[in-house]
Amino acid sequence: MISAFERVMKPSWLCVDVSRVLHLAAVFCLTCVLLKAIQLYHRRQELLKAFVKFPGHPTHWLFGHVHEFLKEEEILDKSEVWAQKYLYAHPHWFGSFMAVLVVSDPDYAKTLFARGDPKDNVSYKHLVPWIGNGLLVLHGPKWHHHRKLLTPGFHYDILKPYVALMAESTNVMLDKWEQLITDGRPVELFEHVSLMTLDSIMKCAFSCHSNCQTNRQNSYIQAVYDLCFMVHQRLRIFPYHNDVIYWLSPHGYWFRKACQLAHQHTDKVIQERKESLKDEQEFEKIQKKRHLDFLDILLCAKDENGAGLSDEDLRAEVDTFMFEGHDTTASGISWLLYCLASHPEHQQRCREEIQGILGDRETLRWEDLGKMTYTTMCIKESLRLYPPVPGVSRQLSKPITFHDGRTLPEGTTVAISIYLIHRNPSVWKDPLELYRAAVCHE
């Protein structure tokens, strides 16, 4: 029998029926799960209805098409096979509740590009923690505002004084290759080309001589490799589309670590330039330059109201330009070297053309570039066959109707595959045959 003293001293919260609380919690959780399941079911039904007129490869009930692309080296080949089987466009499912329409027809792409649809909020969103809201991710008025501020940085003449710097970086890479090929073993070129393009962009766009090609290990390059892989990985794994799940996962932890390394690199570049601009003589010298480098333009850019870029926008544009300026360039150069190695007769003609232009000189000049007609054709064909950016995506802001009468509703995500468009059998039977015809034409 409990005494009156014990009844008074016993905390009131202990009197609560614990089982009832647990029961209510369980009901609440089940209700949330049920509501989410209903939401996902309706989402899947909407997607099935949107893509009903677009046949595609059979899907797995849970994984969609993700299990078809587990091997990175098979992605492009398998995508090409599907594009040839399902003409114009076909759906690609990431799990059971998310899908995009992959466009492989130029007329479809023309219809899409004629509109002003924003970039999709899935693949581009995953880049934001890394490169911020720069030109690559932005759309609409803010994109136009940033693009207007940065217009001087895209002036064609700005490249002229940088030819010698690019040649200098290229010579460092070639010297490394001469040492590596002495034992007769194959050399993986992409990493070396990436370091060369990073070295070039650092010198030309940021006036920073980093000597990254001669360093044994480059943490920024490794961080970029890791980030590219993890962004693609997150897109393939449907649960990772949820921010909470991803940031709590081991992959989310490593993504944050890689972002931190990349940001440290760009922050260092920005801070060093800001410190140099505090010197009045250095600032006056920069202002008198006929063509400012990209970082000068970012720091000095002002709109009609006299407002410049915020610190957040500044780092976003530096991160975007540093990544896009070296990684996509490295990809394009590497594929060009692959194409030339696959066609040694064309490689020899390019070599002879450049040797004839150089004569007794060792370095190309700006005026030499316009004389490289045959080499330029090979470069353009390589870019057509192996575009460094193989595709872009948009989210429809309103319904669309294509030339064959098929339609898509508002909100649908559409991926325009630049790679597949240039392999479309309805446009040409053999893209490699066109390649050979183009480079042989004089």
C-alpha positions in Angstrom: 0.0 0.0 0.0 1.5 3.4 -1.1 1.7 6.0 1.6 0.3 9.5 1.2 3.9 10.8 1.3 4.9 8.5 -1.6 1.9 9.6 -3.7 2.8 13.2 -3.2 6.5 12.8 -4.0 6.0 10.6 -7.1 6.5 12.7 -10.3 3.3 13.1 -12.3 5.0 12.3 -15.6 5.6 8.7 -14.4 1.8 8.3 -14.2 1.4 8.7 -17.9 0.5 5.5 -19.7 3.7 4.7 -21.6 2.0 2.1 -23.8 -0.5 4.7 -24.9 2.2 7.1 -25.9 4.0 4.4 -27.9 0.8 3.5 -29.5 0.1 7.1 -30.6 3.7 7.4 -31.9 3.3 4.2 -33.9 0.0 5.5 -35.4 1.7 8.8 -36.3 4.6 7.1 -38.0 2.4 4.7 -39.9 0.2 7.6 -41.0 3.3 9.4 -42.3 4.5 6.3 -44.1 1.1 5.8 -45.6 0.8 9.4 -46.8 4.3 9.2 -48.4 3.4 5.9 -50.1 0.2 7.5 -51.5 2.3 10.5 -52.7 4.8 8.2 -54.4 2.0 6.1 -55.9 0.4 9.2 -57.5 3.8 10.4 -58.6 4.4 7.1 -60.4 1.0 7.2 -62.0 1.6 10.7 -63.3 4.9 9.7 -64.8 3.4 6.6 -66.4 0.6 8.7 -67.9 3.1 11.3 -69.2 5.3 8.7 -70.9 2.5 6.5 -72.2 3.3 7.4 -75.8 7.0 7.1 -75.4 8.0 3.4 -75.4 11.2 2.5 -73.7 13.3 -0.4 -72.2 11.5 -2.6 -69.7 12.0 -1.5 -66.1 12.6 -3.3 -62.9 9.8 -2.9 -60.4 12.1 -1.3 -57.8 15.3 -0.1 -59.5 13.8 1.1 -62.7 16.8 1.3 -65.1 19.5 1.9 -62.5 20.6 -1.7 -62.5 21.2 -1.5 -66.2 24.0 1.2 -65.7 26.0 -0.1 -62.8 29.1 -0.3 -65.0 30.3 3.1 -65.9 32.1 1.9 -69.1 28.8 0.5 -70.5 26.6 3.6 -70.0 27.3 5.4 -73.4 27.1 2.2 -75.4 23.9 1.0 -73.8 22.3 4.4 -74.2 23.2 4.4 -77.9 21.5 1.0 -78.3 18.3 2.2 -76.7 18.3 5.4 -78.7 18.5 3.4 -81.9 15.7 1.1 -80.8 13.4 3.8 -79.4 13.6 6.7 -81.8 13.2 10.4 -81.0 13.0 10.0 -77.2 12.6 7.3 -74.5 12.1 7.4 -70.7 14.9 6.6 -68.2 13.7 5.5 -64.8 15.7 6.2 -61.6 13.9 3.8 -59.3 10.1 3.5 -59.4 9.2 7.1 -58.7 11.5 9.3 -60.7 12.0 9.4 -64.5 13.3 11.6 -67.2 12.6 11.6 -70.9 15.9 11.2 -72.8 15.8 13.1 -76.1 17.9 11.8 -79.0 16.3 13.7 -81.9 17.5 17.1 -83.2 14.0 18.3 -84.0 12.8 17.4 -80.5 15.8 19.3 -79.1 15.1 22.3 -81.3 11.5 22.5 -79.9 12.8 22.3 -76.3 15.6 24.9 -76.8 13.1 27.3 -78.5 11.4 27.7 -75.1 12.6 29.2 -71.8 12.2 26.2 -69.5 14.4 26.3 -66.3 17.1 23.8 -65.5 15.8 20.7 -63.7 15.8 20.7 -59.9 17.3 17.2 -59.5 20.7 16.8 -61.2 21.7 20.5 -61.1 20.5 20.7 -57.4 23.0 18.1 -56.4 25.8 20.3 -57.7 24.9 23.3 -55.6 26.7 22.2 -52.4 29.9 22.0 -54.5 29.9 24.9 -57.0 27.1 27.0 -55.5 24.6 29.0 -57.5 26.9 30.0 -60.4 26.1 30.4 -64.1 26.0 26.6 -64.6 23.1 26.2 -62.1 21.3 29.5 -62.3 18.5 30.4 -64.7 16.1 33.2 -65.2 16.7 36.9 -64.1 19.6 36.0 -61.8 21.4 34.1 -64.6 21.0 37.1 -66.9 22.3 39.5 -64.1 25.4 37.4 -63.5 26.0 36.8 -67.2 25.8 40.6 -67.9 28.4 41.3 -65.1 30.7 38.6 -66.5 30.4 39.5 -70.2 33.9 41.0 -70.4 35.3 37.7 -69.2 34.0 36.0 -72.3 35.5 38.5 -74.8 37.3 36.6 -77.6 40.3 38.9 -77.5 41.0 38.1 -73.9 42.5 34.8 -75.0 45.2 36.4 -77.2 47.8 37.1 -74.5 47.2 33.7 -72.9 48.5 31.5 -75.8 52.0 31.6 -74.5 50.9 30.6 -71.0 48.9 27.7 -72.4 51.9 26.6 -74.5 54.0 26.8 -71.3 51.7 24.5 -69.4 51.5 22.1 -72.3 55.2 21.8 -72.6 55.4 20.8 -68.9 52.9 18.0 -69.6 54.8 16.8 -72.7 58.1 16.8 -70.7 56.4 14.5 -68.2 55.2 12.2 -70.9 58.6 11.9 -72.4 59.9 10.6 -69.1 56.9 8.2 -68.5 57.1 6.5 -71.9 60.7 5.4 -71.6 59.7 2.0 -70.1 57.2 1.3 -72.9 54.2 1.0 -70.6 50.8 2.6 -71.4 50.1 6.0 -69.8 46.7 7.1 -68.5 46.5 10.6 -70.1 43.4 12.1 -68.5 44.9 12.9 -65.1 47.9 14.6 -66.8 45.6 16.5 -69.2 43.5 17.6 -66.2 46.5 18.9 -64.4 47.6 20.8 -67.5 44.2 22.4 -68.1 44.0 23.3 -64.4 47.5 24.8 -64.6 46.3 26.8 -67.6 43.1 28.1 -66.1 44.9 29.1 -62.9 47.4 31.1 -64.9 45.0 32.6 -67.4 41.8 33.2 -65.5 43.2 33.8 -62.0 46.8 34.9 -62.6 48.0 32.2 -60.2 51.1 30.1 -60.9 50.2 27.0 -58.9 52.8 24.6 -60.3 50.1 21.9 -59.9 51.6 19.7 -62.6 54.9 19.2 -60.8 53.3 18.4 -57.4 53.3 14.7 -56.6 49.6 14.8 -55.4 47.0 17.5 -56.1 44.2 17.4 -53.6 41.9 19.7 -55.7 42.1 17.4 -58.8 41.4 14.4 -56.6 38.5 16.2 -55.0 37.0 17.0 -58.4 37.3 13.4 -59.5 35.5 12.3 -56.3 32.8 14.9 -56.5 32.0 14.1 -60.2 31.6 10.4 -59.2 29.5 11.1 -56.1 27.1 13.5 -57.9 26.5 10.8 -60.6 26.2 8.2 -57.9 23.6 10.2 -56.0 21.5 10.6 -59.1 21.5 6.8 -59.6 20.5 5.9 -56.1 16.9 7.1 -55.5 17.0 7.3 -51.7 19.9 9.6 -51.9 17.7 12.2 -53.6 16.4 12.9 -50.1 18.8 15.4 -48.5 18.4 14.0 -44.9 19.1 10.4 -46.0 22.1 11.5 -48.1 23.8 13.8 -45.6 23.5 11.1 -42.9 25.0 8.4 -45.1 28.7 7.7 -45.4 28.7 8.9 -49.0 27.2 12.2 -47.9 30.0 12.5 -45.4 32.7 12.0 -48.0 30.9 14.4 -50.3 31.1 17.1 -47.7 34.8 16.4 -47.2 35.5 16.6 -50.9 33.5 19.9 -51.1 35.6 21.3 -48.2 38.8 20.5 -50.1 37.6 22.1 -53.3 36.3 25.2 -51.5 39.7 25.6 -49.6 41.4 25.7 -53.0 39.1 28.4 -54.5 39.0 30.4 -51.2 42.8 30.5 -51.2 42.8 31.9 -54.8 40.2 34.5 -54.0 41.8 35.6 -50.7 45.3 36.0 -52.3 43.8 38.3 -55.0 41.8 40.3 -52.5 45.0 40.9 -50.5 46.9 42.0 -53.6 44.1 44.5 -54.5 44.4 46.2 -51.1 47.7 47.6 -52.5 46.7 50.8 -54.3 49.4 50.5 -56.9 48.5 46.9 -57.7 44.8 47.9 -58.0 45.7 50.8 -60.4 47.8 48.4 -62.4 45.0 46.0 -62.8 42.5 48.7 -63.7 44.8 49.9 -66.5 45.0 46.4 -68.1 43.3 46.3 -71.4 41.9 42.8 -70.8 41.3 41.8 -67.2 41.5 38.2 -66.2 38.4 36.4 -65.0 39.0 37.0 -61.3 39.7 40.7 -61.8 36.4 41.0 -63.6 34.6 39.2 -60.8 36.1 41.4 -58.1 35.5 44.7 -60.1 32.1 43.9 -61.6 29.4 46.4 -60.8 25.8 46.6 -62.0 24.0 49.8 -63.0 23.3 50.4 -59.3 26.9 50.1 -58.3 26.4 46.7 -56.6 28.9 43.9 -57.1 28.8 40.2 -56.5 28.3 39.0 -52.9 31.0 36.8 -51.3 28.7 33.8 -51.8 28.1 34.6 -55.5 31.8 35.4 -56.0 32.9 32.0 -54.8 30.1 30.2 -56.7 31.3 31.7 -60.0 35.0 31.0 -59.2 34.1 27.3 -58.3 32.0 27.0 -61.4 34.6 28.5 -63.8 37.5 26.7 -62.2 35.7 23.3 -62.5 34.1 23.8 -65.8 37.1 25.6 -67.2 39.5 22.7 -66.6 37.5 19.5 -66.4 35.4 19.8 -69.5 38.4 21.1 -71.4 40.5 18.1 -70.2 37.7 15.7 -71.3 37.6 17.3 -74.8 41.3 17.2 -75.3 41.5 13.5 -74.0 38.8 12.4 -76.5 40.6 14.3 -79.3 43.8 12.4 -78.5 41.8 9.2 -78.5 40.3 10.0 -81.9 43.7 10.9 -83.4 45.3 7.7 -82.0 42.5 5.7 -83.5 43.1 7.3 -86.9 46.9 7.6 -87.2 46.7 8.8 -90.8 44.8 11.9 -89.7 47.1 12.4 -86.8 50.0 12.5 -89.2 48.3 15.1 -91.4 47.7 17.3 -88.3 51.3 16.9 -87.3 52.6 17.9 -90.7 50.2 20.9 -90.8 51.3 22.2 -87.5 55.0 21.6 -88.2 54.6 23.6 -91.5 53.0 26.5 -89.6 55.7 26.5 -86.8 58.7 26.3 -89.1 61.8 27.0 -86.9 59.7 28.1 -84.0 58.8 25.9 -81.0 55.7 27.7 -79.8 52.4 28.5 -81.5 51.2 32.1 -81.7 47.7 33.5 -81.8 47.7 34.2 -85.5 48.8 30.5 -86.1 45.4 29.2 -84.9 43.5 30.4 -87.9 45.9 28.5 -90.2 45.2 25.1 -88.6 42.3 24.3 -90.9 42.7 20.5 -91.0 43.5 20.2 -87.3 40.5 22.4 -86.6 38.2 20.0 -88.5 39.5 17.1 -86.5 39.0 19.0 -83.3 35.4 19.9 -84.2 34.6 16.3 -85.3 36.0 15.0 -82.0 33.8 17.4 -80.1 30.8 16.3 -82.1 31.3 12.6 -81.5 32.5 12.9 -77.9 31.0 16.2 -76.4 32.6 17.0 -73.0 29.1 17.9 -71.7 27.1 14.9 -73.1 23.7 16.3 -72.2 21.6 19.0 -70.5 18.2 18.8 -68.8 15.2 21.0 -68.4 12.0 21.0 -66.3 9.0 21.9 -68.4 7.3 25.0 -67.1 4.3 24.3 -69.4 3.0 21.5 -71.6 4.9 20.8 -74.9 3.9 19.3 -78.2 6.5 17.8 -80.5 6.5 17.7 -84.3 5.0 14.2 -84.3 2.1 15.1 -82.1 3.3 13.5 -78.9 3.0 15.7 -75.8 4.4 16.1 -72.3 2.8 17.8 -69.3 4.1 20.6 -67.2 6.7 19.6 -64.6 8.2 16.7 -66.7 12.0 16.5 -66.6 13.6 16.2 -70.1 17.2 15.3 -70.7 18.6 16.4 -74.1 21.4 14.0 -75.0 24.0 15.8 -77.2 25.9 12.6 -77.4 22.9 10.6 -78.7 21.7 13.3 -81.1 25.0 13.0 -83.0 24.4 9.2 -83.3 20.8 9.3 -84.4 20.2 6.8 -87.2 17.4 8.9 -88.7 19.9 11.8 -89.2 22.9 9.7 -90.5 23.5 6.0 -90.8 27.1 6.0 -89.5 28.4 9.0 -87.6 31.9 7.7 -87.9 31.6 7.6 -91.7 30.6 11.3 -91.5 33.7 11.9 -89.3 36.0 10.3 -91.9 34.3 12.3 -94.7 34.6 15.6 -92.8 38.3 15.3 -91.9 39.2 14.1 -95.4 37.4 17.1 -97.0 39.7 20.1 -97.8 
